[in-house]
Amino acid sequence: MLVEESLYPALMERLVTETAKIRIGNGLSDGTLLGPLVSKGQYDKVLSMIERGRQEGATVAYGGKRPVDLDTGFFLEPTILTDMGEDNFVWREEIFAPVVCLKPFKDEADAIRMANDSRFGLAAAVMSKDEARCERVARAFRAGIVWINCSQPTFTEAPWGGYKQSGIGRELGVWGLNNYLEVKQITAFDSEDAWGWYIK
């Protein structure tokens, strides 16, 4: 997550406050907002990624461990990482867990540069009251899906897929149906001249 420098301190304070309110537990229980990771393998992998990020300079502003009141299951506190360099492992990888990495940016060009400096490009979002800026930044993102002032709504009519090394191909809409079809090329020679171009 990239946050404009002037907004960064207030956003960080609010983010930590709201993250602390997230109820963790069985996804079938009323009021639960965050369930467990899918497996022990993924749980161990995510914890090791957080630790590697910390060793490379990231600060854990919140979370990063098992909730104290849940001693079974692959539960992880929602985790906020800050202060990492652009070469930090956690900044450059897809973590697939309740982990967010935050960096401040100076201006629009700086934000677009950092956002696009990734080998992944499944989805992105831009949040701003400036509609022209939203449109400009959305077009500049190298991502297959871009949301403006929202995140995650999906429509069956629109293509779902990414750029670069994430979200290969397209699902949904006409684009998704095309994945189930085979394309054939048929070429006909339409001339009175003989086709024997190889005969001298």
Residue pairs with C-beta under 8 A, 6 or more apart in sequence:
1 100
1 101
1 102
1 103
2 102
2 103
2 104
2 105
2 111
2 114
2 115
3 11
3 12
3 102
3 103
3 104
3 105
4 104
4 105
4 111
5 104
5 105
5 106
8 102
8 104
12 61
12 80
12 82
12 102
15 62
15 80
15 102
16 61
16 62
16 80
19 62
19 63
19 78
19 80
20 62
22 33
22 34
22 78
23 31
23 32
23 33
23 34
24 32
24 33
24 34
24 35
24 67
24 70
24 75
24 77
24 78
25 32
25 34
25 35
25 70
25 75
26 32
26 35
27 35
34 78
34 98
35 75
36 43
36 73
36 74
36 75
36 76
37 43
37 46
37 74
37 75
37 76
37 97
38 74
39 74
40 74
42 74
42 96
42 97
43 74
43 76
46 76
46 95
46 96
46 97
46 99
47 65
47 76
49 89
49 90
49 93
49 95
49 97
49 99
50 60
50 64
50 79
50 81
50 90
50 99
52 89
52 90
53 81
53 84
53 88
53 89
53 90
53 91
53 101
54 60
54 64
54 81
56 84
56 85
56 87
56 88
56 89
56 90
57 83
57 84
57 85
57 88
58 81
58 82
58 83
58 84
58 88
58 90
58 91
58 101
59 81
59 82
59 83
59 84
60 79
60 80
60 81
61 80
61 81
61 82
61 102
62 77
62 78
62 79
62 80
63 76
63 77
63 78
63 79
63 80
63 98
63 99
64 77
64 79
64 81
65 76
65 77
66 75
66 76
66 77
67 75
67 76
67 77
76 97
76 98
77 98
78 98
78 99
78 100
79 97
79 98
79 99
79 100
80 100
80 102
81 90
81 99
81 100
81 101
81 102
82 101
82 102
82 103
84 90
84 91
84 101
84 103
85 91
86 92
86 103
86 114
86 117
88 101
90 99
90 101
91 101
91 103
92 118
92 119
94 120
94 166
103 114
105 111
105 114
108 133
108 136
108 137
111 137
112 137
112 140
112 141
115 124
115 141
116 140
116 141
116 142
118 164
119 164
119 165
120 162
120 164
120 165
120 166
121 141
121 142
121 143
121 144
121 162
121 163
121 164
121 165
121 166
121 167
122 143
122 144
122 145
122 161
122 162
122 163
122 166
122 167
123 143
123 144
123 145
123 146
123 147
123 162
123 167
124 138
124 141
124 143
124 145
124 146
124 147
125 146
125 147
125 148
125 150
125 151
126 133
126 134
126 137
126 138
126 141
126 146
126 147
126 148
126 149
127 134
127 148
127 149
128 134
128 137
128 149
134 148
134 149
135 148
138 146
138 148
142 163
142 164
143 162
143 163
144 159
144 160
144 161
144 162
144 163
144 167
144 170
145 160
145 161
145 162
145 167
147 153
154 160
154 172
155 172
156 172
156 173
157 172
157 173
158 172
158 173
159 170
159 171
159 172
159 173
159 175
159 176
160 167
160 170
160 171
160 172
160 176
161 167
161 168
161 169
161 170
161 171
161 175
162 168
169 179
170 176
170 178
170 179
171 179
189 195
